[in-house]
Amino acid sequence: MVVGVQFAVILLRAVALLGEYVALMGLTPERLHALTAADLARTGIGRRGPLTVKELITRYSGHDANHANQIREIRAAIGCGI
């Protein structure tokens, strides 16, 4: 019974996090379109060296889609539907 309760708690937290993620992603296009050329050219230091905001956006633009596909595959594998 404890495992079932633990799973339910984890599931509820996952649903809450997903809701937060969806809300944040809804804001992203508006914020990206507001960036100026100077904003996009700003440089920070990543693990692999200097990285502009534009490079960061380009590099990670498909990152969430990759995770969404992983979630779909896991749900299908455990019979939770898609």
The 8 nearest C-alpha neighbors of each residue, nearest first, counted from 0:
[[1, 3, 2, 4, 5, 6, 7, 8],
 [0, 2, 4, 3, 5, 6, 7, 8],
 [3, 1, 5, 0, 4, 6, 7, 8],
 [4, 2, 6, 0, 1, 5, 7, 8],
 [3, 5, 7, 1, 6, 2, 8, 0],
 [6, 4, 2, 8, 7, 3, 1, 9],
 [5, 7, 9, 3, 4, 8, 10, 2],
 [6, 8, 10, 4, 5, 9, 11, 3],
 [9, 7, 5, 11, 10, 6, 12, 4],
 [10, 8, 6, 12, 7, 11, 13, 5],
 [9, 11, 7, 13, 8, 12, 6, 14],
 [12, 10, 14, 8, 13, 9, 7, 15],
 [11, 13, 15, 9, 14, 10, 16, 8],
 [14, 12, 10, 16, 15, 11, 17, 9],
 [13, 15, 17, 11, 12, 16, 10, 18],
 [16, 14, 12, 18, 13, 17, 11, 19],
 [17, 15, 19, 13, 18, 14, 20, 12],
 [16, 18, 20, 14, 19, 15, 13, 21],
 [19, 17, 15, 21, 16, 20, 14, 22],
 [18, 20, 16, 22, 17, 21, 23, 15],
 [21, 19, 17, 23, 22, 18, 24, 16],
 [22, 20, 24, 18, 23, 19, 17, 25],
 [21, 23, 19, 25, 20, 24, 18, 26],
 [24, 22, 20, 26, 25, 21, 19, 27],
 [25, 23, 27, 21, 26, 22, 20, 28],
 [24, 26, 22, 23, 27, 21, 28, 29],
 [27, 25, 24, 23, 29, 28, 30, 22],
 [26, 28, 24, 30, 29, 25, 31, 23],
 [29, 27, 31, 30, 26, 32, 25, 24],
 [30, 28, 32, 27, 31, 26, 33, 25],
 [29, 31, 27, 33, 28, 32, 26, 34],
 [30, 32, 28, 33, 34, 29, 27, 26],
 [31, 33, 29, 30, 34, 28, 35, 27],
 [32, 34, 30, 31, 35, 29, 28, 38],
 [35, 33, 31, 32, 38, 39, 36, 30],
 [34, 36, 38, 37, 39, 33, 32, 40],
 [37, 35, 39, 38, 40, 34, 41, 53],
 [36, 38, 40, 35, 39, 41, 34, 52],
 [39, 37, 35, 36, 41, 40, 34, 52],
 [40, 38, 53, 52, 36, 37, 41, 35],
 [39, 41, 37, 38, 51, 52, 36, 42],
 [42, 40, 51, 38, 39, 52, 37, 43],
 [43, 41, 51, 50, 40, 49, 52, 44],
 [42, 44, 50, 49, 51, 45, 41, 52],
 [43, 45, 49, 48, 50, 46, 42, 47],
 [46, 44, 48, 47, 49, 50, 43, 55],
 [45, 47, 48, 44, 49, 50, 43, 55],
 [46, 48, 45, 49, 44, 50, 43, 55],
 [47, 49, 45, 44, 46, 50, 43, 42],
 [50, 48, 44, 43, 45, 42, 51, 47],
 [51, 49, 42, 43, 44, 54, 45, 48],
 [52, 50, 42, 54, 53, 41, 40, 55],
 [51, 53, 39, 55, 54, 41, 40, 56],
 [54, 52, 39, 56, 51, 55, 57, 40],
 [55, 53, 57, 51, 52, 56, 58, 50],
 [54, 56, 52, 58, 53, 57, 59, 51],
 [57, 55, 53, 59, 54, 58, 60, 52],
 [58, 56, 54, 60, 55, 59, 53, 61],
 [57, 59, 55, 56, 60, 54, 61, 62],
 [60, 58, 62, 56, 61, 57, 55, 63],
 [59, 61, 57, 56, 62, 58, 63, 64],
 [62, 60, 64, 59, 63, 65, 58, 57],
 [61, 63, 59, 65, 64, 60, 66, 58],
 [62, 64, 66, 65, 61, 67, 60, 59],
 [65, 63, 67, 61, 66, 62, 68, 60],
 [64, 66, 68, 62, 63, 67, 61, 69],
 [65, 67, 69, 63, 68, 64, 70, 62],
 [68, 66, 64, 70, 69, 65, 63, 71],
 [67, 69, 71, 65, 66, 70, 72, 64],
 [68, 70, 66, 72, 67, 71, 73, 65],
 [69, 71, 67, 73, 68, 72, 74, 66],
 [72, 70, 68, 74, 69, 73, 81, 75],
 [73, 71, 69, 75, 70, 74, 76, 68],
 [72, 74, 76, 70, 75, 71, 69, 77],
 [75, 73, 79, 71, 77, 76, 72, 80],
 [74, 76, 78, 72, 80, 73, 77, 79],
 [77, 75, 73, 74, 78, 72, 79, 71],
 [78, 76, 74, 75, 79, 73, 80, 72],
 [77, 79, 75, 76, 80, 74, 73, 81],
 [80, 78, 74, 77, 75, 81, 76, 73],
 [81, 79, 75, 78, 74, 71, 77, 76],
 [80, 71, 75, 74, 79, 72, 78, 70]]
